[in-house]
Amino acid sequence: MPGAGDAWPELRYEALSETLYPLHRWTQILGKIRLVSTPLLNHWWNSTLQVTPRGLSTGLIPGAGLAFEIELDLVQHELRVVTSRGKGASMPLGPMPVAHFYRELSDALADVDVAVPRIDQMPNEVADAIPFRHDVAPRPYDREQAHRIAESLLLSQIVFDRFRAGFLGKASPVQFFWGGFDLASARFNGKRGPAYAGGVPPHVHPHVMHEAYSHELVAAGFWLGSPEAPRAEYYSYAMPAIDGLAEARIEPAAASWVTERGEFLVPYDAVRNAADPAAALSSFLESTYAAAADLAHWDRALLEQRVHDADEVPAAMRRRTHH
């Protein structure tokens, strides 16, 4: 597990924002290919991307008589298509219009005999969206910033994975949501939630939000910021809202409740600059979940207690399952 000896990369929104633009659109294209090629899982989990040691991937996608995967390697700065038939294709990542990326990826898939249903061309959760095919303006791509983004996602993923392992109830994978360009994971108490009545992001159908929040949950995640909130942050929230949650005591000290967003936030820099960044992030995830679960009267013993918490088991098994 990452610890005090690991250097978490510096993330300055003003430095990474130009590179974030093409990366956000590229991941949306990959995510939409996955969405149209896979059966719906609850809460749209079939559409998300996976963090890899080198960037982001669609994971396995079933095709017509074959399976394939698309990976954005943000270390070697290359997109790779791998298929179950042994064929593969690659293309370099660099400054280019989004339309060029879309065309090159379409050609690469055709070259390895992968047929993909037509995807929606409009980026989601983007206010001034331009359809992929029409986004012909040059888009910068800074390799160093792309690598920093990949590294921050990877280090966060490892801590989130540890956090997820401490829960026995229904829990989402730790997954990358390309709409908001954020890494997130959610825990559920098993109860159906009220009809979603919150806001709907740009270019998103209301049904997407109803499906996402169909059951009560506590979620946490990591995102890199936006022009309106230009800093990387970790967040945690409950859906539906829980009375008294804003007054809960949480960790670390830099974390706070933000009323206008209805969630707890801790700046990425506060985690990065902690003596032990992984421990600081873990304390945020654990304390915000515990506050929400206790106030909402979740059956935490049922959802969290493992058999070996009460019964004797081999030491090797304890090492594998304890968090």
LINFEN-V118946 format. One record per residue. N is the residue number from 0. PHI is phi in degrees with one decimal (none if undefined). Layout:
N&PHI, N&PHI
This chain:
0&none, 1&-58.6, 2&-145.8, 3&-64.1, 4&-81.9, 5&-91.6, 6&-92.3, 7&-84.2, 8&-68.2, 9&-71.9, 10&-125.5, 11&-112.8, 12&-58.0, 13&-64.0, 14&-85.3, 15&-100.2, 16&-61.9, 17&-67.1, 18&-71.8, 19&-63.0, 20&-59.2, 21&-66.0, 22&-59.5, 23&-61.4, 24&-68.7, 25&-60.8, 26&-66.9, 27&-64.7, 28&-62.5, 29&-62.5, 30&-64.8, 31&-69.1, 32&-61.9, 33&-64.4, 34&-60.5, 35&-78.4, 36&-106.5, 37&-131.6, 38&-70.4, 39&-64.2, 40&-104.0, 41&-53.1, 42&63.8, 43&67.2, 44&-67.2, 45&-73.3, 46&-94.8, 47&-80.2, 48&-101.7, 49&-117.5, 50&-73.3, 51&-119.5, 52&-60.0, 53&-124.4, 54&157.7, 55&-137.2, 56&-141.5, 57&-73.8, 58&70.0, 59&-68.4, 60&-121.9, 61&-74.4, 62&-124.1, 63&-78.1, 64&79.2, 65&-157.4, 66&-125.2, 67&-146.8, 68&-144.1, 69&-121.4, 70&-123.1, 71&-96.8, 72&-89.0, 73&-96.2, 74&-100.7, 75&-89.8, 76&59.1, 77&-148.4, 78&-96.5, 79&-126.8, 80&-112.1, 81&-121.5, 82&-124.1, 83&-72.7, 84&-90.9, 85&94.7, 86&-78.8, 87&-149.9, 88&-147.7, 89&-147.2, 90&-150.3, 91&-73.2, 92&-100.2, 93&-172.6, 94&-60.3, 95&-171.7, 96&-65.5, 97&-60.1, 98&-60.9, 99&-67.0, 100&-58.9, 101&-61.0, 102&-66.3, 103&-64.8, 104&-66.7, 105&-59.7, 106&-66.2, 107&-63.9, 108&-65.1, 109&-63.7, 110&-64.1, 111&-106.6, 112&64.5, 113&-100.2, 114&-102.2, 115&-117.6, 116&-57.4, 117&-63.0, 118&-102.4, 119&-67.6, 120&-81.2, 121&-90.1, 122&-59.3, 123&-97.8, 124&60.5, 125&-125.7, 126&-64.6, 127&-100.3, 128&-75.7, 129&-118.6, 130&-54.1, 131&-52.1, 132&-65.2, 133&-100.9, 134&-86.5, 135&-101.2, 136&-71.3, 137&-60.4, 138&-123.4, 139&-66.0, 140&-145.2, 141&-97.8, 142&-59.8, 143&-63.9, 144&-66.9, 145&-61.6, 146&-65.1, 147&-62.4, 148&-60.9, 149&-60.9, 150&-66.3, 151&-66.3, 152&-63.9, 153&-64.3, 154&-63.4, 155&-67.0, 156&-55.7, 157&-62.2, 158&-69.5, 159&-62.8, 160&-61.1, 161&-62.9, 162&-62.8, 163&-62.1, 164&-64.1, 165&-87.3, 166&-127.2, 167&-96.5, 168&-76.4, 169&-61.6, 170&-143.8, 171&-72.9, 172&-61.0, 173&-78.0, 174&-143.1, 175&-99.9, 176&-93.1, 177&-74.8, 178&-63.6, 179&-96.2, 180&54.1, 181&-138.5, 182&-95.3, 183&-151.4, 184&-150.4, 185&-132.7, 186&-114.6, 187&-123.4, 188&-99.6, 189&94.0, 190&-101.1, 191&-71.3, 192&-89.4, 193&-70.1, 194&-57.5, 195&-63.6, 196&-128.3, 197&-87.5, 198&-74.3, 199&-116.4, 200&-62.3, 201&-59.3, 202&59.8, 203&-127.2, 204&-73.0, 205&-54.7, 206&-60.8, 207&-59.5, 208&-72.6, 209&-61.7, 210&-68.9, 211&-63.0, 212&-116.3, 213&-71.9, 214&-130.9, 215&-62.9, 216&-153.4, 217&-124.2, 218&-122.1, 219&-142.5, 220&-165.7, 221&-140.1, 222&-139.4, 223&-96.4, 224&105.5, 225&-150.2, 226&-57.6, 227&-78.7, 228&-136.1, 229&-81.0, 230&-156.6, 231&-74.5, 232&-146.5, 233&-103.2, 234&-133.3, 235&-151.7, 236&-152.3, 237&-119.0, 238&-137.6, 239&-72.8, 240&-60.7, 241&-115.9, 242&-60.8, 243&86.2, 244&-64.7, 245&-61.8, 246&-92.6, 247&-66.7, 248&-88.1, 249&-131.7, 250&-125.3, 251&-75.1, 252&-61.9, 253&-75.9, 254&-79.7, 255&-156.0, 256&-88.4, 257&-113.1, 258&-60.7, 259&-65.9, 260&-106.0, 261&64.6, 262&-156.9, 263&-84.3, 264&-134.2, 265&-135.9, 266&-61.6, 267&-55.6, 268&-62.1, 269&-65.8, 270&-72.0, 271&-58.2, 272&-90.1, 273&-69.3, 274&-58.7, 275&-133.8, 276&-57.6, 277&-62.9, 278&-66.8, 279&-63.1, 280&-66.4, 281&-59.1, 282&-65.1, 283&-66.7, 284&-63.2, 285&-68.2, 286&-71.9, 287&-71.1, 288&-62.5, 289&-60.3, 290&-61.7, 291&-67.3, 292&-63.4, 293&-68.9, 294&-66.1, 295&-91.4, 296&60.5, 297&-68.1, 298&-81.8, 299&-68.3, 300&-63.0, 301&-67.6, 302&-82.6, 303&-125.0, 304&-81.0, 305&-89.3, 306&-57.6, 307&-74.0, 308&-65.7, 309&-113.5, 310&-107.4, 311&-74.3, 312&-135.9, 313&-57.4, 314&-59.6, 315&-61.0, 316&-69.2, 317&-61.9, 318&-66.3, 319&-74.2, 320&-108.5, 321&-68.7, 322&-123.5
